[in-house]
Amino acid sequence: MKNKLLLFGALFSMSALFAQTSIDDARNFPVGATVTIKGVSSDSGELGPIRYIQDATGGIPIYGSMANGVNRGDSVTLTGVIKDFSGLLEIDPITSLTPNGAGTEIAPWNINIVDLGNTYEGRLVRIDNVTFPTSGAAFANSTNYNFTDGTNTGTLRINSGTAMAGQTIPGGAQSVVGLLSEYNGLFQLLPRDINDIFGYTAPDKKIEVLVDGTPVLNGATIQIGTTASTPIELKNIGVNNLTVSAINFAGAAAADFSTNLVTGAIAGAGSVTGNIAFSTTVNGSRISTIAISSDDPTDPVFTLNLYGIGNDNLATEPSFGTSIIGITNVQAYTMNVQSHASFDGEGFLILWKEGSTPTGVPVDGTSYLRGDVIGDSKVAYVGNSETFTPRGIRADIDYHFAVYVLNGYGNFVNYNQTDVAIDNQMSSGSNIGSYYGALNTGTSTLTDDLTALINPHNYSSYFLYKTLLMDGFEALDTLAGESYITCVYSGEKKVYSGSFDWTATGYSREHTYAHSWFPTNPANGTPEELEYADYHNLYPTNLNKANTPRSNLPFGEIVGTPAFTYLEGSRGQNASGSLVYEPRDQQKGNLARSIFYMATAYNGASGTGDNWGMPSNQEQDVLKKWHFDDVPDSYEIARHELIYSIQNNRNPYIDSADFACYVDFYAVSYISEGCELGLSSNFIENNLSIFPNPSNEIVYVQLNGVKITSINVTDMTGRTVGTFTAATEFVEVDVTKFNAGTYLLNINTEKGNLVKRIIVQ
């Protein structure tokens, strides 16, 4: 029953949805969205380069070097990107910050231990009348401490910048003030200094309201549903009498609600109990407020919003739908979908599908979570934000969206199923542009030129890989709001709830080019080294079932019975009798290109000054074969573009298969004859004809003077959708039955293979 209690606006607003105007609005934007806020900082440098910005509606931390100049009490206006850092919603990076001078600090929100959750995350809060079980001991840095109200327990965390280390943990009843943070599902109160903990003094008179046994705050929404009688208790947590002078109902459905609570005096530490009765003769949403007036000096009118449901067991259907007013920030790995506010809608449900419009329709009375399947489509978003960022965007795929407006909650939700907004957007592909300039494979300085081109590049922390690559890209939706990640070696799909955590899932960041292969002090290497944290080389793998079996073994093709197998990843002997690790086919080309990149990026004078050639036991020919057999798909291209946006350097071997032909990765030196395929980049450029492109009919492919044996067509997920051959020199590729989108032509010839893209309209 306690899950009936939600703060007003925590699920859906009860009025029309508007554009962002406050920190509370900004917090409702999806991860990856850009927001602008104005507020006052509640801390200085006590917690490092993070500031908790407050306004009257809420709080949110901002992180980064721009925050360092902000002190407690400073008013700022800033723009940045919403990010989830181990469960904590914050703004990072900050793209602009304008100081507004001294501001008026927001007083701490006075809450209870049971309120330590998402609703008050990011705010400065105060909890009264608690004790520390470890009183008499001393605080220590980077340590958690419990505090309790006798029934519930909260967590306090001490940071080194607070100067609280060595201070005695006080005994007796205390009041605790702090910034409410979260780390992997654990909500933590962060005091700013020892003055944030002080002896509790009971107030003269103070009202506390409990609904169904749980304390609620002034302004809370109580989801009554169809419950005829809901317990309510009024407590006086002060020392002297509190007088309740009036209890009134208001709003359109006020006549549907009543209470047997009575007015009068409540003694200090006393309480009165009663019920909120609900009865109606009509259908739809029945919304009212109950206002409890008393002589409480801080909350003279305590208001609760009551949301009941009529005889049809459904909220009122929204009268109007919405429209998609734009799909922006379109990249190979992300996009933002923005809907127009609905006049009388409380939230949105958004379906999506690849290639065509979703035809699934949500069912009234059924609440859905992200990832749930409805007909031929999946739920991409449920909430009240006008802008959302779908998870799992991959390159060159046409995504279709259908937006439904809804009212209600739980099994009482009601969807407008006729006025539906529909739109689609193709994600972008490789964003190569002029990155490689005049660089070409006919130059003997190719390897040095490539090394110089991709260096220097931006460093991003090894520890931020979780936020930037896992939370923001690798994590995908599955049923009931849960998520899953894929082990790149074995193909295992690991399902988890909440925020991704390496330890909880048993996953690790695998160095494809093994750390022990690094010539730069691998024994004492730290995660903060540029090469150690290079995202081009890091992939998620199951620690015990994939990463450990691979260890630092070379990759290769196993003959005979493997010594160890987990799903699609195996450890065993190759044809030469050496131990190798063979991953699933979908990762073979990816890992080859990662190794090629590392050998090139950090080799020689423009790299680290060391020789980064592959170890001799890693068969180069195997990796080059995998490189051509498993060409970059929509996942690898999207991942590549994301890493480019972070590190500002590209992996040349993803952008052009041809580069690998001209590099000896043992010596990281130039090979003038290329792959000996007779298919140099100049030859292909001058002799390959693919016409028309784009097309929705027949595409003619010819390579002058070279016999094409077959053409395999794959979509951007790597799935083969057609194979074409011909007795003539040219091959006809019939795309009339293909969905619109980008496809790869794997052109197999008597002199080797090449890959080109076509667009089907």
C-alpha positions in Angstrom: 0.0 0.0 0.0 2.9 2.4 0.6 3.6 2.6 -3.1 0.4 4.6 -3.4 2.2 7.6 -2.0 4.0 9.8 -4.5 5.0 13.4 -4.3 3.1 15.8 -6.5 4.6 15.7 -9.9 6.9 12.8 -9.2 5.0 10.6 -11.6 3.0 12.9 -13.9 2.0 16.6 -13.6 -1.7 17.1 -13.2 -1.8 20.0 -15.5 -0.5 20.6 -19.0 3.1 19.9 -19.7 5.3 23.0 -20.4 8.8 23.6 -21.6 11.6 23.6 -19.0 11.3 26.5 -16.5 12.9 25.2 -13.3 15.4 22.7 -11.9 12.5 20.3 -11.3 11.7 20.5 -15.0 15.3 19.9 -15.9 15.4 16.8 -13.8 12.5 15.4 -15.9 14.6 15.7 -19.0 16.2 12.4 -20.2 19.9 11.6 -19.9 21.7 13.1 -22.8 19.4 16.1 -23.1 20.8 19.7 -22.9 19.2 21.9 -20.2 19.6 25.4 -18.9 19.0 26.1 -15.2 19.3 29.1 -12.8 19.8 28.6 -9.1 22.0 29.1 -6.0 24.8 26.8 -5.0 24.5 25.1 -1.6 28.2 24.2 -1.4 31.7 25.5 -2.2 34.6 23.2 -2.6 33.8 20.7 0.2 32.9 17.9 -2.2 35.5 18.6 -5.0 34.5 20.0 -8.4 30.8 19.4 -7.9 28.2 22.0 -6.8 24.6 21.3 -5.8 22.5 24.0 -7.4 19.0 24.7 -5.9 15.9 26.7 -6.7 12.5 26.6 -5.1 11.5 23.5 -7.0 14.5 21.2 -6.6 18.2 20.7 -6.8 20.8 19.1 -9.2 24.6 18.8 -8.9 26.8 20.2 -11.6 30.2 18.7 -12.3 33.4 19.9 -13.9 36.1 22.5 -13.9 33.6 25.3 -14.5 32.1 24.6 -11.2 35.3 25.3 -9.3 34.7 29.0 -9.1 31.2 28.7 -7.7 30.8 29.2 -3.9 28.0 28.6 -1.5 25.4 31.3 -2.0 26.4 32.2 -5.5 23.6 32.5 -8.1 24.5 31.0 -11.5 22.8 30.4 -14.8 24.3 27.5 -16.7 23.8 25.1 -19.6 24.9 21.5 -19.8 24.0 17.9 -20.4 22.0 15.7 -18.1 24.0 12.6 -17.1 23.5 9.6 -14.8 26.6 9.0 -12.8 26.1 5.8 -10.8 22.5 6.6 -10.2 23.0 10.3 -9.4 21.4 12.7 -11.9 23.7 15.5 -12.6 24.8 18.1 -15.3 28.0 17.1 -16.9 29.6 18.5 -19.0 28.8 22.1 -18.3 28.9 23.9 -21.6 28.4 27.5 -20.3 28.2 29.1 -16.9 27.3 32.7 -16.1 27.7 34.1 -12.5 24.8 36.2 -11.3 26.4 37.4 -8.1 25.2 36.6 -4.6 21.8 34.8 -4.4 19.4 33.8 -1.7 20.2 30.4 -0.4 17.4 27.8 -0.5 16.6 26.6 3.1 17.0 22.9 3.6 13.9 20.8 2.9 12.8 19.3 6.2 12.1 15.6 5.4 12.0 12.2 7.1 14.4 9.3 6.6 11.7 7.5 4.5 11.9 10.5 2.0 15.5 9.8 1.1 15.0 9.0 -2.5 14.8 10.3 -6.0 12.2 13.0 -5.2 14.7 14.9 -3.1 17.9 13.8 -4.8 20.2 16.8 -5.4 18.5 18.9 -2.8 19.8 20.3 0.5 17.7 18.5 3.1 17.3 18.3 6.9 16.3 15.4 9.0 15.5 15.9 12.7 15.5 13.8 15.8 17.9 11.1 14.8 20.8 9.3 16.6 24.1 7.8 15.5 24.7 4.2 16.6 28.5 4.8 16.5 28.4 8.0 18.7 31.6 8.6 20.6 33.8 7.4 17.8 35.5 9.8 15.3 34.4 10.6 11.8 36.8 9.5 9.0 37.1 10.5 5.4 35.4 8.5 2.6 33.4 6.6 5.2 29.7 5.9 5.5 27.8 6.3 8.9 24.3 5.2 9.7 21.8 7.4 11.6 18.3 6.3 12.7 15.0 7.6 13.9 14.4 4.4 15.8 12.6 2.7 12.9 14.3 3.7 9.7 18.0 4.1 8.9 19.8 6.6 6.7 23.4 7.0 5.5 25.8 9.9 6.0 29.0 10.0 4.0 32.0 12.1 5.0 34.2 13.8 2.3 37.7 15.0 2.9 36.9 18.6 2.0 34.5 18.9 4.9 37.3 18.9 7.6 35.1 16.5 9.6 37.7 13.7 9.9 38.7 13.3 13.5 35.6 15.1 14.9 33.6 13.1 17.5 30.4 11.6 16.4 27.8 13.2 18.6 25.5 11.3 20.9 21.8 12.0 21.7 19.1 13.3 19.4 20.6 15.2 16.4 19.5 17.2 13.4 21.4 16.4 10.2 21.7 18.7 7.2 23.2 17.6 3.9 23.1 17.3 0.2 21.2 14.2 -0.9 23.4 12.2 -3.3 23.1 8.7 -4.7 25.7 6.0 -5.5 24.5 2.8 -7.2 21.1 2.9 -5.5 22.3 4.0 -2.0 21.1 7.4 -1.1 23.7 9.3 1.0 23.5 12.6 2.9 26.6 14.7 2.4 27.2 17.2 5.1 29.3 20.2 4.2 31.1 20.7 7.5 30.6 19.8 11.2 28.0 22.6 11.6 25.6 20.5 9.5 25.2 18.2 12.5 23.7 19.7 15.7 21.6 18.8 18.7 17.9 18.4 18.0 15.5 20.6 19.8 11.9 19.7 19.7 9.7 22.5 18.2 7.0 24.3 20.1 4.4 22.8 17.9 4.7 21.0 14.6 2.3 19.0 12.4 3.3 15.7 10.8 0.9 13.8 8.5 1.0 10.1 7.9 -1.1 8.4 5.2 -1.4 4.7 5.4 1.3 4.7 8.1 3.9 6.6 6.0 4.9 10.3 6.7 4.2 12.5 3.7 5.2 16.1 3.0 3.2 19.2 2.4 2.0 19.1 -1.2 2.2 15.4 -1.7 -0.1 13.5 -4.0 -2.0 10.6 -2.6 -3.0 8.0 -5.3 -6.3 7.0 -3.8 -7.3 4.9 -6.8 -10.7 3.2 -6.0 -9.9 2.7 -2.3 -12.9 3.5 -0.3 -11.1 4.3 3.0 -7.5 5.4 3.4 -6.0 5.8 6.9 -4.6 9.2 7.8 -3.0 10.3 11.1 -2.1 13.8 12.3 0.8 14.0 14.7 2.1 16.8 16.8 5.9 16.3 17.1 6.2 19.5 19.2 6.1 19.9 22.9 3.0 22.1 23.3 -0.5 21.8 22.0 -1.1 22.1 18.3 -4.6 23.3 17.3 -6.2 22.1 14.1 -8.7 24.7 13.2 -10.2 23.5 9.9 -10.1 20.5 7.5 -11.5 21.4 4.0 -11.8 19.7 0.6 -11.6 21.6 -2.6 -11.4 21.0 -6.3 -13.7 19.6 -9.0 -14.2 16.3 -7.2 -14.3 17.7 -3.6 -17.8 16.1 -3.1 -16.4 12.6 -3.6 -14.1 12.9 -0.6 -14.7 13.2 3.2 -12.9 12.5 6.4 -13.8 11.6 10.0 -10.8 13.6 11.3 -12.0 16.3 13.8 -10.6 19.7 14.5 -9.2 20.7 17.9 -6.1 20.4 20.0 -3.4 17.7 19.7 -1.2 17.5 22.7 2.6 17.5 22.4 3.8 14.2 21.1 0.2 13.2 20.6 -1.8 12.3 17.5 -5.3 11.8 16.1 -6.3 9.2 13.6 -9.0 8.8 11.0 -9.7 8.0 7.4 -10.1 9.7 4.0 -13.3 8.3 2.5 -13.8 8.2 -1.2 -17.0 7.5 -3.1 -18.2 8.6 -6.5 -21.0 8.0 -9.0 -19.1 9.1 -12.1 -16.3 7.9 -14.3 -12.8 9.1 -14.9 -10.2 11.1 -12.8 -11.6 12.4 -9.5 -9.1 15.0 -8.3 -9.4 17.0 -5.1 -7.3 18.6 -2.3 -7.5 18.3 1.4 -6.3 21.4 3.4 -5.5 21.0 7.1 -5.3 24.3 8.8 -3.5 24.6 12.2 -1.4 27.0 14.3 1.8 25.3 13.1 4.1 28.3 12.5 5.9 26.8 9.4 3.0 24.9 7.8 -0.2 26.7 8.8 -2.0 25.0 5.9 -0.9 21.4 5.1 -2.3 20.3 1.7 -2.5 16.9 0.1 -3.6 16.3 -3.5 -6.0 13.4 -3.8 -6.2 11.4 -7.0 -9.2 9.1 -7.1 -10.6 7.0 -10.0 -14.2 6.7 -11.0 -16.5 3.8 -11.6 -15.0 2.8 -14.9 -11.7 2.1 -13.2 -9.9 4.4 -15.6 -8.5 8.0 -15.4 -10.1 10.5 -17.7 -8.9 10.0 -21.3 -6.9 13.0 -22.5 -9.0 15.1 -24.9 -6.0 15.9 -27.1 -3.0 14.1 -28.4 0.4 15.7 -29.2 2.7 16.3 -32.1 6.4 15.6 -32.6 7.9 19.0 -33.1 11.4 17.9 -33.8 14.0 15.1 -33.8 17.3 16.8 -33.0 20.9 16.0 -32.1 20.8 13.2 -34.7 24.0 11.2 -34.5 25.1 7.7 -35.3 24.6 6.9 -31.6 21.9 9.2 -30.3 19.0 11.5 -31.1 16.5 13.5 -29.1 12.7 13.3 -29.8 10.7 16.3 -28.7 6.9 16.4 -28.4 4.5 19.3 -28.1 2.7 19.8 -24.7 -0.7 18.2 -24.4 -3.5 20.4 -23.2 -4.9 18.0 -20.6 -2.4 15.1 -20.7 -0.3 14.1 -17.7 2.3 12.1 -19.5 3.6 10.4 -22.7 4.1 6.8 -23.8 6.4 6.5 -26.8 6.7 3.4 -28.9 9.5 2.8 -31.5 10.4 0.4 -34.2 13.0 0.1 -36.9 12.1 0.5 -40.5 8.3 1.2 -40.3 5.6 2.9 -38.3 4.7 1.1 -35.0 1.2 -0.4 -35.3 1.0 -1.6 -31.6 -1.5 0.3 -29.5 -1.3 0.6 -25.6 -4.2 -1.0 -23.7 -6.2 1.2 -21.3 -5.8 0.0 -17.7 -2.3 -1.4 -18.4 0.8 0.5 -17.3 4.0 -0.2 -19.2 7.7 0.2 -18.5 10.5 1.0 -20.8 11.3 -2.0 -23.0 7.9 -3.6 -22.8 6.6 -5.0 -26.1 3.3 -3.7 -27.5 2.4 -5.5 -30.8 5.2 -5.0 -33.3 7.0 -2.3 -31.3 8.7 -1.6 -27.9 8.2 1.1 -25.3 11.0 3.6 -25.6 9.8 6.0 -22.9 7.1 6.6 -20.3 7.1 9.9 -18.4 6.2 13.5 -18.5 9.2 15.1 -20.2 8.5 16.6 -23.6 12.0 15.6 -24.7 13.5 12.1 -24.5 16.6 10.3 -25.7 16.0 6.6 -26.8 18.6 4.1 -25.7 20.3 1.8 -28.2 20.5 4.1 -31.3 22.8 2.5 -33.9 24.2 3.9 -37.1 22.3 4.2 -40.4 18.9 2.9 -39.1 15.5 4.4 -39.8 13.7 4.7 -36.4 10.0 5.3 -36.3 8.2 6.7 -33.3 4.5 6.8 -32.1 3.7 9.1 -29.2 0.6 8.5 -27.1 -0.7 11.0 -24.4 -2.0 9.5 -21.2 -3.6 10.3 -17.9 -3.6 8.3 -14.7 -1.3 5.7 -13.1 -0.9 2.0 -12.5 -3.9 -0.1 -13.6 -6.0 3.1 -14.0 -4.0 4.7 -16.8 -6.0 5.8 -19.9 -4.4 6.5 -23.3 -5.6 8.7 -26.1 -5.4 6.1 -28.8 -6.7 8.1 -31.8 -4.7 11.3 -31.8 -1.3 9.8 -32.1 1.9 11.6 -33.2 4.1 9.7 -35.7 7.5 10.6 -37.0 10.7 8.9 -38.1 14.4 9.7 -38.4 17.4 8.0 -39.9 20.4 7.9 -37.6 23.6 9.2 -39.2 26.5 7.1 -40.2 30.2 7.6 -40.4 31.2 11.2 -39.9 34.6 11.1 -41.6 34.4 14.4 -43.4 37.9 15.6 -44.3 39.5 13.9 -41.3 42.1 12.1 -43.5 42.8 15.0 -45.8 45.3 14.1 -48.5 46.6 11.0 -46.6 46.6 7.9 -48.9 47.8 4.3 -49.0 50.4 5.0 -51.7 52.7 7.0 -49.3 55.5 5.2 -47.6 55.1 7.3 -44.5 51.5 6.0 -44.1 51.9 4.4 -40.6 53.7 7.5 -39.2 51.1 9.8 -40.9 48.3 7.8 -39.2 49.9 7.9 -35.8 50.4 11.7 -36.1 46.8 12.1 -37.3 45.2 10.4 -34.3 47.4 12.1 -31.8 47.2 14.0 -29.6 43.7 13.1 -28.5 41.5 13.9 -25.6 41.8 11.9 -22.4 38.7 10.6 -20.7 38.9 8.8 -17.4 38.9 5.0 -17.3 36.2 5.3 -14.6 34.0 7.5 -16.8 33.8 4.6 -19.3 30.8 3.4 -17.3 28.9 6.6 -17.7 29.9 7.5 -21.2 29.9 4.0 -22.8 27.9 1.7 -20.6 25.1 3.8 -19.3 24.9 6.0 -22.4 25.4 3.4 -25.2 26.0 -0.3 -24.4 23.0 -0.6 -22.0 19.8 -1.6 -23.9 16.2 -1.9 -22.9 14.5 -5.2 -22.0 11.2 -5.9 -20.4 9.7 -4.3 -17.3 12.1 -1.3 -17.3 15.2 -3.5 -16.9 18.4 -3.2 -18.9 20.9 -5.6 -20.4 24.4 -5.5 -21.7 26.2 -7.8 -24.1 29.5 -9.6 -23.5 31.3 -8.9 -26.7 33.3 -12.1 -26.6 30.7 -14.7 -25.6 27.4 -12.9 -26.7 26.0 -13.3 -23.2 23.1 -10.8 -22.5 23.3 -9.8 -18.9 20.1 -8.4 -17.5 20.1 -6.0 -14.5 17.9 -3.5 -12.7 18.7 0.1 -12.0 22.0 1.7 -12.8 24.8 -0.5 -14.3 27.4 -1.6 -11.9 30.6 -3.5 -12.8 30.7 -5.6 -9.6 27.0 -6.4 -9.4 27.0 -7.7 -13.0 30.3 -9.4 -12.9 31.6 -7.5 -15.9 34.9 -5.7 -16.6 36.5 -3.4 -19.2 38.5 -5.7 -21.4 41.7 -4.4 -23.0 41.5 -6.0 -26.4 45.1 -5.1 -27.1 46.1 -6.8 -23.8 47.5 -4.6 -21.0 50.5 -6.9 -20.6 51.3 -6.2 -24.3 51.8 -2.5 -23.5 55.5 -1.6 -23.7 54.8 1.4 -21.3 55.3 -0.1 -17.8 52.4 -2.5 -17.7 53.3 -3.9 -14.3 52.8 -0.6 -12.6 50.2 0.8 -15.0 47.3 2.8 -13.6 43.8 3.5 -15.0 44.8 7.1 -15.4 47.3 6.4 -18.2 46.2 7.7 -21.6 46.7 4.4 -23.3 45.2 2.4 -20.5 41.9 4.3 -20.7 41.7 4.6 -24.5 38.0 3.8 -25.2 38.8 2.5 -28.7 40.4 -0.5 -26.9 37.9 -1.2 -24.1 34.9 -3.5 -24.4 32.5 -4.9 -21.8 33.0 -8.6 -21.1 32.0 -11.1 -18.4 34.9 -11.1 -16.0 35.0 -14.8 -15.1 33.5 -16.4 -18.2 35.3 -14.3 -20.9 37.8 -11.8 -19.7 39.7 -14.2 -17.4 39.8 -17.1 -19.9 41.1 -14.8 -22.6 43.6 -13.3 -20.2 46.4 -12.0 -22.4 46.2 -14.8 -24.9 46.5 -14.0 -28.6 43.3 -14.3 -30.7 43.0 -17.1 -33.2 41.0 -19.9 -34.7 40.7 -23.1 -32.6 41.0 -26.5 -34.1 39.7 -29.6 -32.4 37.9 -29.5 -29.0 38.2 -26.3 -27.1 39.7 -26.5 -23.5 37.0 -24.0 -22.3 33.8 -22.7 -23.8 31.3 -20.2 -22.6 28.5 -19.5 -25.1 30.2 -18.3 -28.3 33.7 -17.7 -26.7 36.3 -20.4 -26.5 39.9 -21.0 -25.3 41.9 -23.8 -27.1 44.7 -24.6 -29.5 45.2 -23.3 -33.0 46.6 -25.2 -35.9 50.2 -24.6 -34.5 49.3 -26.0 -31.1 49.4 -22.6 -29.3 46.7 -21.5 -26.9 44.5 -18.9 -28.3 41.1 -17.3 -27.5 38.4 -17.3 -30.2 35.4 -14.9 -29.6 32.1 -14.9 -31.3 32.1 -14.0 -35.0 30.4 -10.6 -34.5 33.4 -9.4 -32.5 36.2 -10.7 -34.6 36.5 -7.7 -37.0 35.9 -5.3 -34.1 38.8 -6.7 -32.0 41.1 -6.8 -35.0 40.5 -3.1 -35.7 41.0 -2.3 -32.0 44.4 -4.0 -32.0 45.4 -2.3 -35.3 44.4 1.1 -33.7 46.4 0.6 -30.5 49.5 -0.5 -32.5 49.2 2.5 -34.6 48.1 5.2 -32.1 50.9 4.7 -29.5 53.8 3.6 -31.7 56.9 5.6 -32.2 57.7 9.3 -31.9 54.2 10.6 -32.4 52.8 8.0 -29.9 54.7 7.0 -26.7 58.1 6.7 -28.2 58.0 2.9 -27.9 57.4 0.1 -30.3 53.8 -1.0 -30.1 54.0 -3.8 -32.6 51.8 -6.8 -31.9 53.5 -9.7 -30.1 54.9 -12.4 -32.4 52.4 -15.0 -31.1 49.5 -13.0 -32.4 48.9 -14.1 -35.9 48.6 -11.0 -38.0 47.0 -12.8 -41.0 44.2 -14.1 -38.8 43.3 -10.6 -37.6 43.4 -9.3 -41.2 41.2 -12.1 -42.3 38.7 -11.3 -39.5 39.0 -7.6 -40.4 37.7 -8.3 -43.9 35.2 -11.0 -43.0 33.5 -9.0 -40.3 33.2 -5.5 -41.6 32.0 -2.6 -39.4 28.2 -2.9 -38.7 25.8 -0.4 -37.3 26.9 -1.0 -33.7 30.6 -0.6 -34.4 30.1 2.5 -36.5 27.8 4.1 -33.8 30.3 3.2 -31.0 33.2 4.7 -33.1 31.3 8.0 -33.6 30.6 8.2 -29.9 34.2 7.6 -29.0 35.2 10.2 -31.6 32.9 12.7 -29.9 34.7 12.0 -26.6 38.3 11.5 -27.6 38.4 13.6 -30.8 40.3 10.9 -32.7 39.2 8.2 -35.0 40.1 4.6 -35.7 41.3 4.6 -39.3 40.7 0.9 -39.8 37.0 1.3 -39.1 36.8 4.2 -41.6 38.7 2.4 -44.4 39.4 -1.3 -44.6 42.1 -0.6 -47.1 44.5 1.0 -44.5 45.1 -2.4 -42.9 46.5 -3.8 -46.2 49.5 -1.5 -46.1 50.6 -2.0 -42.5 52.8 -4.7 -41.0 51.5 -4.6 -37.4 54.5 -6.5 -36.0 56.9 -3.7 -36.9 54.2 -1.1 -37.5 55.8 -0.4 -40.8 54.6 0.3 -44.4 53.8 -2.6 -46.9 54.0 -1.1 -50.4 52.3 -4.1 -52.1 49.2 -3.8 -49.8 47.2 -7.0 -49.4 48.4 -8.4 -52.7 44.8 -8.4 -53.8 45.3 -6.1 -56.8 42.6 -3.9 -55.5 44.3 -0.7 -54.5 42.3 2.2 -53.4 43.2 4.0 -56.7 42.2 1.0 -58.8 38.8 0.8 -57.0 38.2 4.5 -57.3 38.9 4.5 -61.0 37.1 1.2 -61.9 34.3 0.5 -59.5 30.8 1.5 -60.7 27.7 1.3 -58.4 24.7 2.9 -60.0 22.2 4.2 -59.2 22.9 5.0 -55.5 20.5 5.8 -53.8 18.0 3.5 -55.5 14.7 1.6 -54.9 15.0 -0.7 -57.9 18.0 -2.4 -59.4 21.6 -1.4 -58.5 24.3 -2.3 -61.1 27.7 -3.1 -59.7 30.8 -3.5 -62.0 34.5 -3.6 -61.3 36.2 -3.1 -64.7 38.5 -5.9 -65.6 37.8 -7.9 -62.4 35.4 -10.8 -62.1 32.8 -10.4 -59.3 32.0 -13.8 -58.0 29.2 -12.8 -55.7 27.8 -9.9 -53.7 26.4 -10.4 -50.2 24.1 -7.6 -49.0 23.8 -7.0 -45.2 21.8 -4.5 -43.3 23.5 -2.4 -40.6 22.9 -4.9 -37.9 25.1 -7.4 -39.8 22.2 -9.6 -41.0 22.5 -10.9 -44.6 19.4 -9.9 -46.6 20.5 -11.1 -50.0 23.1 -12.7 -52.2 23.6 -11.9 -55.9 25.7 -13.5 -58.6 25.9 -13.1 -62.4 27.5 -14.7 -65.5 28.2 -11.2 -66.9 30.9 -8.8 -65.7 28.4 -6.7 -63.8 26.0 -7.9 -61.1 22.4 -6.7 -60.7 21.4 -6.2 -57.0 17.6 -6.1 -56.7 16.7 -3.8 -53.7 12.9 -3.6 -54.5 12.0 -5.7 -51.5 14.4 -4.0 -49.0 13.2 -1.6 -46.4 14.5 2.0 -46.7 17.9 2.4 -45.1 21.6 1.9 -45.5 23.1 -1.5 -46.6 26.6 -2.9 -47.1 27.6 -4.5 -50.4 30.3 -7.2 -49.6 31.7 -7.5 -53.0 33.7 -10.8 -53.5 36.1 -10.8 -56.5 38.8 -13.1 -57.9 41.4 -10.7 -56.5 39.9 -10.1 -53.1 37.0 -8.5 -51.3 35.8 -5.0 -50.8 32.9 -3.3 -49.0 30.7 -0.4 -50.2 27.5 1.2 -49.0 24.3 1.8 -50.8 21.2 3.6 -49.7 17.7 2.2 -50.4 15.1 4.8 -50.7 
